[in-house]
Amino acid sequence: MLDPAVYWLMIAVMLCVLELVTPGFVLLFFGVGAAATALVSWLLPQTAIALQLAVFIVVSLASFFSLRGVMRRRFFSSAPDSEGGEDVDQQLVKPGDKGVVSAGIAPPAEGRVKCAGTFWRAAALERIEEGEIVVVLRRDGLLLHVEKI
C-alpha cells in the first residue's frame, strides 16, 4: 500500500490537470489543498484521515476565497482602454462586429458564427445559411444574437 502522501499528491496533480481543461478557475485551489495535505501527510506519517481531510478542506477553501479574485484579475483582464476599461471577455465581440456563419442558424435552434477569430454559438430571428455574413446585435454570455447584413 502506498503512503497517503502519494495519494494526495496524485489527487493534486489530477486536479491541476483537470483545471487546464475545464472553465471556471476552481479546481486549481483544490489541487493546492491536496498538495498541502500531501506535504502534511509526508511530514507527519501517522496523521489520521480526519486530520488530512480537515487540512484539505481548510487549505482549499482558504486559497479559493483569498486567491481566486486575484488570479482571475491577473489572468483574465487587461489594462483599461480608452473606453473606460473592460474585461478581455467583453472586448472579444461587441455589437456591430461582423462574422461569418459556420453552421447554419435555423430558429429556434442555434448555429455557429466565426467572429473575432473565434467560433461562437449564435441565434437569430430568421434562418441564416452557412457562409453568410452577419452582424452582432448583442451578446449574452457565450451566445451571440446576430442578423444578416
Helices and strands as residue ranges (DSSP letters): H 4-21, H 27-43, H 49-76, H 88-92, E 98-103, E 111-115, E 118-123, E 133-140, E 143-148
